[in-house]
Amino acid sequence: MAAVQIRVRLERAAGWQKVLRQQVASDAGKATYAQTRGSHQVVPAAEAAQIAGFRIVSYTTQNAVIGTVSRDPARGGHTAMTTTVRWDGDWKLVLTSQGSAASVLRADDSLSGYVRWGGF
């Protein structure tokens, strides 16, 4: 839940600076994200991807890598990505060194191996 919640709020919320300060791990990617975030266009809600499923890629008491697959109206079909969180008294999002909240998107039209994310 933390991996998805933090990533979505960081990418879509008007108050993204507070999310960045409080819920993102202090790594090189954090500074990069802060420098480039102002130029990001927020995708309109009707075009935003909707999580369709998730899976735990790896887990330790310090780090978790979560895979998600989403319905992606902007690209058509489904896209998959991974998101990493780190335990630091609470789960914190770990950005890539390029300042991205998740791995590179890839097409994935199968929900095989994912727990379905219902209610949408």
C-alpha positions in Angstrom: 0.0 0.0 0.0 2.8 2.5 0.9 4.6 1.9 -2.4 1.4 2.9 -4.4 0.1 5.6 -2.1 3.3 7.5 -1.8 4.1 7.2 -5.5 0.7 8.4 -6.6 0.5 11.3 -4.2 4.1 12.4 -5.2 3.2 12.3 -8.9 -0.3 13.8 -8.7 -0.8 15.9 -5.5 -0.7 19.7 -5.5 1.2 19.3 -2.2 3.9 17.1 -3.6 6.7 19.0 -1.8 5.4 17.8 1.6 5.2 14.3 0.3 8.8 14.6 -1.0 10.1 15.9 2.3 8.3 13.5 4.6 7.8 10.2 2.7 10.7 9.9 0.2 14.1 8.4 1.2 17.0 10.8 1.2 18.9 9.5 -1.8 20.4 11.2 -4.9 17.1 10.7 -6.8 15.3 13.0 -4.3 17.2 16.1 -5.3 16.9 15.2 -9.0 13.1 14.8 -8.6 12.8 18.1 -6.8 14.7 19.9 -9.6 12.5 18.5 -12.4 9.1 18.1 -10.8 8.0 21.6 -11.6 8.1 20.9 -15.3 6.1 17.7 -15.1 2.6 17.8 -16.6 0.1 16.1 -14.3 -2.0 13.7 -16.4 -5.8 14.5 -16.2 -7.6 12.1 -13.9 -9.6 10.6 -16.8 -6.4 9.7 -18.5 -4.5 8.5 -15.4 -3.5 4.9 -15.1 -5.5 2.7 -12.7 -3.8 0.0 -10.7 -5.1 -3.4 -11.8 -2.8 -5.6 -9.8 0.3 -5.9 -7.6 2.9 -8.4 -6.5 5.8 -8.5 -4.1 9.0 -8.8 -6.1 11.3 -8.9 -3.1 11.0 -8.1 0.6 13.3 -7.7 3.6 12.7 -5.9 6.9 14.4 -2.9 5.4 13.3 -2.8 1.7 10.4 -3.9 -0.4 10.1 -3.9 -4.2 6.5 -3.9 -5.4 5.5 -4.7 -9.0 2.2 -3.1 -10.2 0.3 -3.4 -13.5 -2.1 -0.7 -14.4 -4.8 0.0 -17.0 -3.3 2.8 -19.0 -5.7 4.8 -21.1 -3.0 7.1 -22.4 -0.9 4.3 -23.8 -3.6 1.7 -24.3 -3.6 -1.7 -22.7 -1.7 -2.3 -19.5 1.7 -1.2 -18.3 3.9 -2.7 -15.5 6.5 -1.1 -13.3 8.3 -1.7 -10.0 8.4 0.7 -7.0 10.9 0.4 -4.1 10.2 1.4 -0.5 12.6 1.5 2.4 11.7 1.1 6.1 12.9 4.2 8.1 10.5 4.2 11.1 7.8 4.2 8.3 7.9 3.1 4.7 9.6 5.7 2.4 9.6 5.8 -1.3 13.0 5.2 -2.9 13.4 7.2 -6.1 15.7 6.0 -8.9 19.0 7.8 -9.4 17.3 9.7 -12.3 14.6 10.9 -9.9 11.8 8.6 -11.1 9.3 7.2 -8.6 9.2 3.8 -10.4 11.1 1.7 -13.0 10.6 2.3 -16.7 7.1 1.3 -17.9 6.7 -1.7 -20.0 3.7 -3.2 -21.8 2.2 -6.1 -19.9 -1.3 -7.3 -20.9 -1.3 -10.2 -18.4 -2.3 -10.1 -14.8 -0.8 -13.5 -14.3 1.2 -13.5 -11.1 -0.4 -10.3 -9.8 -2.9 -10.0 -7.0 -5.9 -8.2 -8.5 -6.5 -4.7 -7.2 -10.3 -4.6 -7.0 -12.9 -1.9 -6.7 -12.4 0.1 -9.9 
